[in-house]
């Protein structure tokens, strides 16, 4: 029986979490159990998010050589695209450790730590205050 080859990486961005499996193939994309021709179909047609999410494969020169099996949940589509990007980059490291320097140089291995600031009581949003009236 042939050995099953699978490279795994977890990506997080804002409140989104993506579990990415890279499998040798022809570039098929499966997200949350559903097949897509392009990543932009899942990201509601946003080409910019698709380009950004697939950037690790572009930098490594491996676009179209792996099938992507992705489980993603939480957050919005922007955060999910960022999580997919980090997950793909980490999965590529498990495929070939020598890609680390090129991925690091492009900033693809750094987890973006920015989170939404919580709303405080007495304020309209996290920092927006009600208008001040002197009289």
C-alpha positions as CSV (number, residue, x, y, z in Angstrom):
1,X,0.0,0.0,0.0
2,X,1.3,3.5,-0.9
3,X,2.2,5.8,1.9
4,X,-0.2,8.7,2.4
5,X,1.7,12.0,2.2
6,X,0.3,15.0,4.1
7,X,2.0,18.2,5.3
8,X,0.1,20.1,8.0
9,X,0.2,23.6,9.3
10,X,-2.1,25.7,11.6
11,X,-2.6,29.4,11.0
12,X,-4.3,32.0,13.2
13,X,-5.3,35.6,12.5
14,X,-7.7,37.7,14.6
15,X,-10.2,35.1,15.8
16,X,-9.9,32.8,12.8
17,X,-8.2,29.4,12.9
18,X,-7.2,27.5,9.8
19,X,-5.9,23.9,9.7
20,X,-4.2,23.4,6.4
21,X,-3.2,20.0,4.8
22,X,-0.9,20.1,1.8
23,X,-1.1,16.9,-0.3
24,X,0.8,16.4,-3.6
25,X,-1.6,17.0,-6.5
26,X,-2.7,19.4,-9.2
27,X,-3.8,22.4,-7.1
28,X,-7.4,21.4,-6.1
29,X,-8.8,23.4,-3.2
30,X,-11.2,21.9,-0.6
31,X,-12.4,24.2,2.2
32,X,-14.6,22.9,5.0
33,X,-15.5,19.8,3.0
34,X,-16.5,21.6,-0.2
35,X,-14.5,21.7,-3.5
36,X,-13.6,25.1,-5.0
37,X,-12.0,25.9,-8.4
38,X,-10.3,29.1,-6.9
39,X,-9.8,30.3,-3.3
40,X,-11.6,33.5,-4.3
41,X,-14.9,31.6,-4.6
42,X,-14.8,30.8,-0.9
43,X,-13.6,34.4,-0.1
44,X,-16.7,35.8,-2.0
45,X,-14.8,36.8,-5.1
46,X,-12.1,38.9,-3.4
47,X,-9.0,38.4,-5.6
48,X,-6.8,40.4,-3.3
49,X,-7.4,38.0,-0.3
50,X,-6.8,35.0,-2.6
51,X,-3.5,36.4,-3.8
52,X,-2.4,37.1,-0.3
53,X,-3.5,33.7,1.1
54,X,-1.7,31.8,-1.7
55,X,1.5,34.0,-1.4
56,X,3.5,31.3,0.4
57,X,3.1,28.8,-2.5
58,X,4.1,31.6,-4.9
59,X,7.2,32.5,-2.9
60,X,8.2,28.8,-2.7
61,X,7.5,28.3,-6.4
62,X,5.2,25.4,-5.7
63,X,1.9,26.8,-7.0
64,X,-0.3,24.1,-8.5
65,X,1.8,21.2,-7.1
66,X,-0.2,20.7,-4.0
67,X,-3.9,20.0,-3.3
68,X,-5.1,22.1,-0.4
69,X,-7.5,20.6,2.2
70,X,-8.4,23.4,4.7
71,X,-10.7,23.5,7.7
72,X,-11.2,27.1,8.7
73,X,-13.6,28.7,11.3
74,X,-14.0,31.8,13.3
75,X,-13.6,35.4,12.4
76,X,-14.5,37.0,9.1
77,X,-13.2,36.3,5.6
78,X,-10.2,38.7,5.9
79,X,-9.0,37.0,9.1
80,X,-9.7,33.6,7.5
81,X,-7.6,34.5,4.5
82,X,-4.7,35.6,6.8
83,X,-5.0,32.3,8.8
84,X,-4.9,30.3,5.6
85,X,-1.8,32.1,4.6
86,X,0.0,31.3,7.8
87,X,-1.2,27.7,7.7
88,X,0.1,27.2,4.2
89,X,3.5,28.7,5.2
90,X,3.8,26.4,8.2
91,X,2.8,23.4,6.2
92,X,5.4,24.2,3.6
93,X,8.0,24.2,6.4
94,X,7.0,20.6,7.3
95,X,7.4,19.8,3.5
96,X,10.9,21.4,3.1
97,X,12.7,23.2,6.0
98,X,15.0,25.0,3.5
99,X,12.1,27.2,2.5
100,X,12.3,28.9,5.9
101,X,14.6,31.8,4.9
102,X,12.6,32.8,1.8
103,X,9.3,32.6,3.7
104,X,10.8,34.5,6.6
105,X,12.1,37.2,4.3
106,X,8.6,37.8,2.9
107,X,7.2,37.9,6.5
108,X,5.0,34.9,5.9
109,X,6.0,33.0,9.1
110,X,5.1,35.8,11.5
111,X,1.8,35.5,13.3
112,X,-0.1,38.9,13.2
113,X,-0.8,39.5,16.9
114,X,-3.4,42.3,16.4
115,X,-6.8,41.5,18.0
116,X,-9.9,43.7,18.3
117,X,-9.8,45.7,21.5
118,X,-12.7,45.1,23.9
119,X,-15.5,47.6,24.4
120,X,-15.4,49.4,27.7
121,X,-18.5,50.3,29.7
122,X,-19.6,54.0,29.5
123,X,-18.1,54.3,26.0
124,X,-19.7,53.8,22.6
125,X,-16.9,51.5,21.3
126,X,-13.4,50.5,22.7
127,X,-12.3,54.2,22.8
128,X,-15.0,56.4,21.3
129,X,-16.6,58.5,24.0
130,X,-20.0,60.2,24.1
131,X,-19.9,63.9,23.2
132,X,-18.8,66.1,26.1
133,X,-21.2,68.9,27.1
134,X,-20.0,71.6,29.5
135,X,-23.5,72.8,30.3
